[in-house]
């Protein structure tokens, strides 16, 4: 069955991919995708490319498809991933750090992570937060 997405690299794209594979400065994912495009340009089938590069056939197919539909740059790097939105605003984070550096509440020797989390919620700086999120936020600020 012929491929729906045929890779026809320009001379410039071909040279760019060859140069990219010769340098060890890129991630393994980018190198594999460059190799997939080079082999696809030679006319190799998805199954053969997958066997040679030890990747799945779906990876080869998706890389071909991305090249045809979106170009060589997106075929190599993929789309940026959105990720999850941060739970703490910069204002809440600044307040957390300032509170952690201040004197603890009366009757306490020091602030605990849970006390800090409860303080943020009671002042309505954030709807809900776990003590682990407080810990990691404080850890990244040292």
Backbone torsions as a table, in degrees:
resi	resn	phi	psi	omega
1	UNK	NA	127.3	-179.2
2	UNK	-70.6	150.6	179.5
3	UNK	-73.1	138.3	177.4
4	UNK	-72.6	-33.4	-178.2
5	UNK	-108.3	100.5	-178.9
6	UNK	-94.2	128.8	-179.5
7	UNK	-91.6	119.7	175.3
8	UNK	-126.9	93.3	-177.7
9	UNK	-76.5	141.9	171.4
10	UNK	-74.8	166.4	178.8
11	UNK	-60.1	-39.1	-179.9
12	UNK	-66.3	-44.4	178.4
13	UNK	-63.9	-42.1	179.5
14	UNK	-59.8	-46.0	-179.7
15	UNK	-65.4	-38.3	177.9
16	UNK	-61.1	-43.8	-179.4
17	UNK	-69.3	-38.3	177.4
18	UNK	-63.8	-45.8	178.3
19	UNK	-61.4	-40.2	-179.4
20	UNK	-63.6	-39.3	-178.8
21	UNK	-75.5	-21.0	179.7
22	UNK	-81.7	-22.8	-179.7
23	UNK	-94.2	142.0	-179.9
24	UNK	-94.8	28.5	-173.8
25	UNK	-97.7	2.4	-175.7
26	UNK	-113.9	164.1	179.1
27	UNK	-70.3	160.0	179.5
28	UNK	-61.6	-35.2	-179.6
29	UNK	-63.0	-45.1	-179.6
30	UNK	-65.9	-41.5	178.8
31	UNK	-62.4	-43.5	178.8
32	UNK	-61.8	-43.2	-179.6
33	UNK	-64.8	-37.6	177.2
34	UNK	-64.9	-42.9	178.4
35	UNK	-63.9	-39.2	177.3
36	UNK	-59.4	-46.7	-178.7
37	UNK	-65.0	-39.0	179.0
38	UNK	-65.2	-43.5	179.3
39	UNK	-69.1	-36.5	178.1
40	UNK	-66.4	-34.6	178.0
41	UNK	-65.8	-30.3	177.3
42	UNK	-74.2	-11.4	178.8
43	UNK	100.2	7.5	178.6
44	UNK	-67.9	149.7	179.6
45	UNK	-83.3	159.9	-177.9
46	UNK	-55.6	-43.8	-177.9
47	UNK	-62.9	-42.9	-179.9
48	UNK	-66.7	-42.8	179.1
49	UNK	-63.0	-43.7	-179.6
50	UNK	-61.3	-40.4	179.5
51	UNK	-68.4	-42.9	-178.4
52	UNK	-66.1	-43.8	-175.2
53	UNK	-92.8	-2.6	-179.6
54	UNK	56.2	51.3	174.1
55	UNK	-128.0	170.0	178.5
56	UNK	-77.1	153.0	178.0
57	UNK	-62.6	-32.7	179.3
58	UNK	-65.7	-32.4	176.7
59	UNK	-64.7	-43.3	178.5
60	UNK	-63.1	-45.7	-178.6
61	UNK	-62.3	-46.1	-179.8
62	UNK	-63.9	-36.8	179.2
63	UNK	-67.3	-43.2	175.5
64	UNK	-58.6	-48.9	-177.3
65	UNK	-60.5	-44.9	-179.5
66	UNK	-63.7	-38.0	178.6
67	UNK	-63.8	-47.8	-176.6
68	UNK	-65.7	-40.8	-175.0
69	UNK	-85.2	-31.9	-170.1
70	UNK	-128.2	-6.7	176.8
71	UNK	100.7	172.6	-172.5
72	UNK	-68.8	-37.4	-177.1
73	UNK	-63.0	-48.1	179.2
74	UNK	-72.2	-26.6	176.0
75	UNK	-66.5	-33.2	179.8
76	UNK	-80.5	-45.4	-171.8
77	UNK	-97.1	-24.5	-175.0
78	UNK	78.7	175.2	179.3
79	UNK	-80.8	149.8	176.3
80	UNK	-65.4	143.1	-179.1
81	UNK	-94.0	136.4	-174.2
82	UNK	-71.3	-50.0	-176.4
83	UNK	78.4	179.1	-178.0
84	UNK	-90.5	147.5	178.9
85	UNK	-70.7	143.7	179.6
86	UNK	-67.1	143.0	-178.1
87	UNK	-80.7	-35.1	-176.8
88	UNK	-99.2	133.5	174.5
89	UNK	-78.8	161.3	177.2
90	UNK	-59.1	-34.1	178.9
91	UNK	-65.8	-44.4	179.3
92	UNK	-65.5	-37.6	178.5
93	UNK	-64.8	-42.9	178.4
94	UNK	-64.1	-41.1	178.0
95	UNK	-64.2	-40.7	178.6
96	UNK	-59.5	-46.5	-178.7
97	UNK	-64.8	-43.7	179.6
98	UNK	-63.8	-40.4	179.7
99	UNK	-66.7	-42.7	-179.5
100	UNK	-63.4	-29.6	180.0
101	UNK	-85.4	-11.4	-178.0
102	UNK	-85.3	177.4	178.2
103	UNK	-67.2	142.9	179.8
104	UNK	-70.7	164.8	178.7
105	UNK	-62.5	158.5	-178.2
106	UNK	-62.3	141.0	-178.4
107	UNK	87.7	-1.5	179.9
108	UNK	-118.9	145.4	178.2
109	UNK	-82.3	-35.3	179.3
110	UNK	-154.4	167.2	176.0
111	UNK	-73.7	138.9	170.4
112	UNK	-103.0	164.5	179.5
113	UNK	-62.5	-39.9	-179.0
114	UNK	-67.9	-38.2	176.0
115	UNK	-62.2	-41.6	178.7
116	UNK	-65.2	-42.4	178.9
117	UNK	-62.6	-44.3	179.0
118	UNK	-62.6	-37.4	179.5
119	UNK	-63.2	-44.0	179.1
120	UNK	-62.3	-40.4	-179.2
121	UNK	-71.1	-42.0	-177.6
122	UNK	-65.3	-31.6	177.8
123	UNK	-86.5	2.9	178.2
124	UNK	57.9	34.7	172.4
125	UNK	-79.9	-20.5	-178.7
126	UNK	-153.6	148.3	-177.6
127	UNK	-69.4	-49.5	178.2
128	UNK	-154.4	150.0	-179.3
129	UNK	-157.3	144.3	179.0
130	UNK	-92.8	160.3	177.9
131	UNK	-66.1	-26.9	178.2
132	UNK	-68.2	-38.3	176.7
133	UNK	-64.9	-39.2	176.1
134	UNK	-61.2	-45.6	-178.6
135	UNK	-61.1	-47.9	-178.2
136	UNK	-67.0	-34.6	177.3
137	UNK	-64.8	-44.3	179.0
138	UNK	-68.6	-34.4	-178.6
139	UNK	-65.3	-41.6	-177.4
140	UNK	-69.5	-20.8	178.1
141	UNK	-93.9	-9.9	-179.1
142	UNK	58.0	NA	NA
